[in-house]
């Protein structure tokens, strides 16, 4: 190939492994973009770019396309193409917890609009890509400056359950998107429509097609200084040019690329097995820096997870195969310290999906009506498959599967005691 990297298969292998880890979140992101914004024949299609598709109903056991589904905050999905112009994002006034997080193509967060960051009032914000750095016009409350020309929004809005759907719908209807030109009443600029690669399935991750797809996606991602060295090595291999063709590479280079992919996949699986919580895996570009492996672990274990300052995640797996009733006791003054709300949700293992139960309760938390607290303010939750016979215990019952299960505890707007580790999640004990 006539260059230092291409002449040394071991160097190619190392570059491929590092680039695969770096590019994995982008490819995983495209796995979601393709059915939602590009393939209009897919039932997950949200309507293309620049529109919200809202899901006001809480998750139930019938929803099996998302693992460990969040049952507290129904989603609002949207995708934006920022090449031609910025977009306007508006939200309504509401005292209900909500967040509209905007993420770049590589899943690093651009910014957050919602209860924690911008408050309960109505607001108008500009979402601008790397080619549009001018200040927003008058009448805007802020600007979110993306580093990539494709960005996603996975909004969350608090729901108290099925009876709360009309109010969730009312709030979601106030999430609005429009091109800046439409807001200003000026002619709309148009960017050429890309030839979107067809998403061919998970097997792409282990083949050279991974780098073909990454080559396409880098056309939406101007090089950043922190990534310059890696981007330069990829350029030497032809990745990032927009016309990467693996078949044109020498056989030894193709073999080295495949070996690097295998190395990276093994490294990611090993890292994910011991990965930390959202404190390390999710965040803004400033927070994540060049911790490419952490970002890849986040994409593997909880794509679009929120950073710790927005939502804290904890939990545990059942003991004794999950067949023994257990209690989770929060001592007086030791409930999860959350600014907005907290909850515990049970999932069956190994699938990490919700399980039917007689009272259609999949989560329990501080917004659950009728919880019975101890006289000292303590709270005991009852984790068991069959309903308790005592009325007070029934009020505090979190139904769990008959077999192994996982309980996820989420705290929205975590207080400092959660973030600095001084508050610890108690461990369930057998009854």
C-alpha positions in Angstrom: 0.0 0.0 0.0 3.0 2.2 0.1 2.6 3.6 3.6 4.0 2.7 7.0 0.8 1.4 8.5 -0.1 -0.7 5.5 3.4 -2.2 5.2 3.2 -3.7 8.7 0.4 -6.1 9.4 0.9 -5.9 13.1 0.5 -2.1 13.0 -2.7 -2.5 10.9 -4.0 -5.0 13.4 -3.4 -2.6 16.3 -5.0 0.3 14.4 -8.0 -1.9 13.5 -8.6 -3.0 17.1 -8.4 0.6 18.4 -10.6 1.9 15.6 -13.2 -0.8 16.1 -13.5 0.1 19.8 -13.7 3.8 18.8 -16.2 3.3 16.0 -18.4 0.7 17.7 -20.8 3.2 19.3 -21.3 4.9 15.9 -22.1 1.6 14.2 -24.5 0.6 17.0 -26.1 4.0 16.7 -26.6 3.5 13.0 -28.3 0.2 13.9 -31.0 2.3 15.5 -31.0 5.2 13.1 -31.6 2.9 10.1 -35.0 1.4 11.1 -36.2 4.5 12.8 -35.2 7.3 10.3 -34.3 5.6 7.0 -36.2 2.4 6.4 -39.9 3.5 6.1 -41.0 -0.2 5.8 -39.8 -1.0 9.3 -42.4 -0.9 12.1 -39.9 1.1 14.2 -39.8 3.9 11.7 -40.4 7.2 13.4 -41.2 9.2 10.3 -37.7 10.1 9.0 -35.5 12.9 10.2 -36.8 16.0 12.1 -39.9 14.5 13.7 -40.7 13.1 17.1 -42.3 9.7 17.6 -43.7 9.5 21.0 -44.4 6.3 23.1 -46.7 7.5 25.9 -47.6 4.0 27.2 -45.4 2.5 29.9 -43.5 -0.7 28.9 -45.3 -4.0 29.6 -44.2 -7.6 29.2 -45.4 -7.4 25.6 -42.5 -5.0 24.8 -39.6 -7.3 24.0 -37.5 -5.2 21.6 -35.6 -3.3 24.4 -33.8 -5.1 27.2 -34.0 -3.8 30.8 -36.8 -1.3 29.6 -37.3 1.8 31.6 -40.8 1.7 32.9 -40.8 5.1 34.5 -40.2 7.4 31.6 -41.8 6.7 28.2 -39.7 7.6 25.3 -39.8 10.3 22.6 -37.5 9.5 19.7 -36.1 11.9 17.1 -33.2 12.1 14.6 -31.8 15.3 13.1 -29.6 15.8 10.0 -27.7 19.0 10.7 -25.8 19.3 7.4 -27.9 22.0 5.8 -28.9 24.0 8.8 -29.6 23.9 12.5 -32.9 22.7 14.0 -35.1 24.3 16.6 -36.1 22.3 19.6 -39.0 23.5 21.8 -40.4 22.1 25.0 -43.5 23.1 27.1 -43.8 24.3 30.6 -44.4 21.3 33.0 -43.5 20.4 36.5 -43.3 16.7 35.5 -39.8 15.3 35.3 -38.6 15.3 31.7 -35.3 15.3 29.8 -34.5 15.7 26.1 -30.9 14.6 25.8 -29.2 15.3 22.4 -26.4 12.9 21.5 -23.8 12.9 18.7 -23.3 10.1 16.2 -20.7 8.4 18.5 -23.3 8.6 21.4 -21.4 11.3 23.3 -24.0 13.8 24.7 -24.2 17.2 23.2 -26.4 18.6 25.9 -29.6 18.2 27.9 -32.9 20.1 27.9 -35.2 19.3 30.8 -36.1 19.5 34.4 -32.5 19.2 35.8 -30.7 21.6 33.4 -33.2 24.1 32.0 -36.1 23.9 34.6 -39.8 23.5 34.4 -40.6 26.5 32.1 -41.2 26.5 28.4 -38.0 26.9 26.3 -36.7 27.2 22.7 -33.2 25.8 21.9 -31.1 25.6 18.8 -29.4 22.4 17.9 -26.4 23.2 15.5 -24.0 21.0 13.7 -20.2 21.5 13.2 -20.8 23.7 10.1 -23.0 26.2 11.9 -21.3 28.0 14.8 -23.1 31.3 14.7 -25.0 32.5 17.7 -28.8 31.7 17.7 -31.2 34.5 16.7 -33.2 36.4 19.3 -35.8 34.4 21.2 -33.7 31.4 22.0 -32.9 30.1 25.5 -29.8 28.3 24.5 -27.8 26.4 21.9 -26.6 22.8 21.8 -23.5 22.6 19.5 -23.0 19.1 18.1 -19.7 17.7 16.8 -21.5 15.5 14.2 -24.0 16.2 11.5 -26.3 13.4 12.6 -27.7 13.6 16.1 -30.3 11.7 18.1 -32.8 12.7 20.8 -34.2 10.0 23.2 -36.5 12.0 25.4 -37.9 10.7 28.6 -41.1 12.0 30.4 -42.2 10.7 33.8 -45.2 8.5 33.9 -47.1 7.3 37.0 -48.6 4.3 35.1 -51.3 3.5 32.5 -53.8 6.0 34.1 -51.2 8.7 33.5 -51.0 8.3 29.7 -53.2 11.3 28.8 -51.0 13.7 30.8 -47.9 12.2 29.4 -49.3 12.6 25.9 -50.1 16.3 26.6 -46.5 17.0 27.7 -45.0 15.0 24.8 -47.2 17.0 22.3 -45.3 20.1 23.4 -41.9 18.7 22.2 -41.5 20.4 18.9 -38.9 20.3 16.1 -38.5 22.6 13.0 -35.7 23.7 10.8 -34.3 27.1 11.6 -35.3 28.4 8.2 -39.0 27.5 8.9 -38.7 29.3 12.3 -37.3 32.4 10.5 -39.6 32.2 7.5 -36.6 32.0 5.1 -36.0 29.6 2.2 -34.9 26.2 3.3 -31.5 25.0 2.3 -31.2 21.4 1.2 -28.3 19.0 1.6 -27.8 16.1 -0.9 -29.5 12.9 0.1 -26.9 10.3 1.0 -27.0 6.8 -0.3 -27.7 5.2 3.1 -26.1 1.8 3.5 -28.6 -1.0 4.3 -28.2 -2.3 7.9 -27.5 -6.0 7.3 -27.6 -7.2 10.9 -25.3 -7.8 13.8 -22.9 -10.0 11.8 -21.6 -6.8 10.3 -19.7 -6.2 13.5 -17.3 -9.0 12.9 -16.6 -8.4 9.2 -14.8 -5.8 7.1 -18.2 -4.3 6.3 -17.8 -2.7 9.7 -15.1 -0.5 8.3 -17.1 0.2 5.2 -20.0 1.4 7.3 -17.7 3.4 9.5 -16.2 5.0 6.4 -19.7 6.2 5.4 -20.5 7.5 8.9 -17.3 9.5 9.2 -18.6 11.7 6.4 -21.0 13.1 9.1 -18.2 13.5 11.6 -15.4 16.1 11.0 -12.2 15.1 12.7 -11.7 16.4 16.3 -8.2 17.2 17.6 -8.5 14.4 20.3 -9.1 11.8 17.6 -6.6 13.2 15.0 -3.9 10.5 15.5 -6.4 7.6 15.1 -8.2 9.3 12.2 -4.9 9.7 10.5 -4.1 6.0 10.8 -7.6 5.2 9.5 -7.1 7.5 6.5 -3.9 5.6 5.6 -6.1 2.5 5.3 -8.7 4.4 3.3 -11.3 4.6 6.0 -12.9 8.0 6.1 -12.4 8.8 2.4 -16.0 7.9 1.6 -15.1 5.1 -0.8 -13.4 2.5 1.3 -13.2 -0.7 -0.6 -11.9 -3.8 1.4 -11.6 -5.9 -1.8 -8.9 -3.6 -3.1 -6.7 -4.2 -0.1 -3.9 -6.7 -0.2 -4.8 -10.0 1.4 -2.4 -9.6 4.3 -4.0 -6.2 5.1 -7.5 -7.7 5.1 -6.3 -10.5 7.3 -4.7 -8.0 9.7 -8.0 -5.9 9.8 -10.0 -9.0 10.7 -7.5 -10.0 13.4 -7.8 -6.5 14.8 -11.6 -6.8 14.9 -11.4 -10.1 16.7 -9.0 -8.5 19.3 -11.3 -5.6 19.8 -14.4 -7.7 20.3 -12.7 -9.8 22.8 -11.4 -6.7 24.6 -14.9 -5.1 24.7 -16.6 -8.2 26.1 -14.0 -8.6 28.8 -14.3 -4.9 29.7 -18.1 -4.9 29.8 -18.1 -7.8 32.2 -16.5 -5.6 34.8 -17.8 -2.3 33.7 -18.8 0.4 36.2 -22.1 2.2 36.2 -23.2 5.2 34.2 -20.7 7.4 36.1 -18.0 6.2 33.7 -19.8 4.9 30.6 -22.1 7.8 29.7 -21.6 11.5 29.4 -20.6 14.5 27.3 -17.5 14.5 25.2 -15.7 16.6 27.8 -16.6 14.0 30.5 -15.7 10.9 28.4 -12.5 12.4 26.7 -10.6 9.7 24.9 -12.0 6.8 27.1 -13.1 5.0 23.9 -13.4 1.7 25.7 -15.8 3.1 28.3 -18.0 4.7 25.6 -18.0 1.3 23.8 -19.0 -0.5 27.0 -21.9 2.0 27.4 -23.0 1.3 23.9 -22.9 -2.5 24.5 -24.5 -2.6 27.9 -26.9 0.3 27.8 -27.0 2.2 24.6 -28.3 5.8 25.2 -27.9 5.4 29.0 -28.0 8.7 30.8 -25.0 10.1 32.7 -24.9 9.8 36.5 -25.8 13.4 37.2 -29.1 12.9 35.3 -29.9 9.3 36.4 -28.2 7.0 38.8 -28.4 3.3 38.2 -27.9 0.4 40.7 -29.3 -3.0 41.3 -28.6 -6.7 42.0 -29.4 -10.2 40.8 -31.6 -12.5 42.9 -30.1 -15.0 45.2 -31.0 -18.7 45.5 -32.2 -18.8 41.9 -34.8 -16.2 42.6 -37.2 -18.6 44.2 -37.0 -17.3 47.8 -39.1 -14.3 48.9 -36.9 -11.3 49.9 -37.3 -8.0 51.5 -35.5 -4.7 50.7 -35.4 -2.5 53.7 -34.6 1.3 53.6 -33.9 2.6 57.1 -35.3 5.9 58.2 -33.8 8.7 56.3 -32.0 6.3 53.9 -34.4 6.3 50.9 -32.6 6.8 47.6 -31.6 10.5 47.7 -33.2 11.8 44.4 -34.2 15.3 43.5 -37.0 14.1 41.2 -37.9 10.4 41.9 -36.6 6.9 42.3 -37.9 3.4 41.4 -37.1 -0.3 41.5 -38.0 -2.4 38.5 -37.9 -6.2 38.3 -36.8 -8.2 35.2 -36.5 -11.9 34.5 -33.1 -13.3 33.8 -31.3 -13.9 31.5 -33.5 -11.9 29.1 -33.9 -8.8 31.3 -37.5 -8.4 30.3 -40.6 -7.5 32.3 -42.8 -10.4 33.5 -46.6 -10.5 33.8 -48.1 -10.3 37.3 -51.6 -10.1 38.8 -51.6 -6.4 39.6 -49.7 -5.2 36.5 -47.0 -3.6 38.6 -43.5 -3.7 37.1 -41.9 -0.9 39.1 -42.3 0.5 42.6 -40.9 3.7 44.1 -41.6 7.0 45.7 -44.4 7.9 43.2 -46.3 4.6 43.8 -49.6 5.4 45.4 -50.4 3.7 48.8 -46.9 2.7 49.9 -46.9 2.0 53.7 -44.0 3.4 55.6 -42.9 2.4 59.1 -43.6 4.7 62.0 -40.0 5.9 61.9 -40.2 6.7 58.2 -38.5 3.5 57.0 -39.7 1.6 54.0 -39.7 -2.2 53.4 -40.4 -3.6 49.9 -41.4 -7.2 49.4 -39.8 -9.0 46.5 -41.6 -12.2 45.8 -43.5 -14.0 43.1 -46.8 -14.6 45.0 -48.7 -11.7 46.5 -48.3 -11.2 50.3 -51.4 -11.9 52.4 -50.8 -8.9 54.8 -52.4 -5.7 53.3 -49.5 -3.5 54.3 -47.0 -5.9 52.6 -49.3 -6.1 49.6 -49.1 -2.3 49.2 -45.3 -2.6 49.2 -45.1 -5.6 46.9 -42.8 -5.6 43.9 -43.8 -8.8 41.9 -40.7 -10.7 40.7 -40.4 -13.7 38.4 -40.6 -17.2 39.8 -37.1 -17.9 38.6 -33.9 -15.8 38.5 -34.4 -12.0 38.2 -32.7 -8.7 38.2 -33.9 -5.6 40.0 -32.7 -2.2 38.7 -32.9 0.8 41.0 -33.0 4.2 39.2 -32.7 7.6 40.8 -33.5 10.7 38.7 -31.7 13.8 39.7 -29.4 12.0 42.1 -28.3 14.0 45.1 -24.5 14.3 46.0 -24.7 11.4 48.5 -25.5 9.1 45.5 -22.8 10.5 43.3 -20.0 10.5 45.8 -20.9 7.0 47.1 -21.7 8.0 50.6 -25.2 6.5 50.2 -25.2 2.8 49.5 -28.0 0.7 48.0 -29.1 -1.9 50.6 -29.0 -5.6 49.7 -32.2 -7.6 49.8 -32.4 -10.2 52.6 -34.4 -13.5 52.6 -37.7 -13.5 54.5 
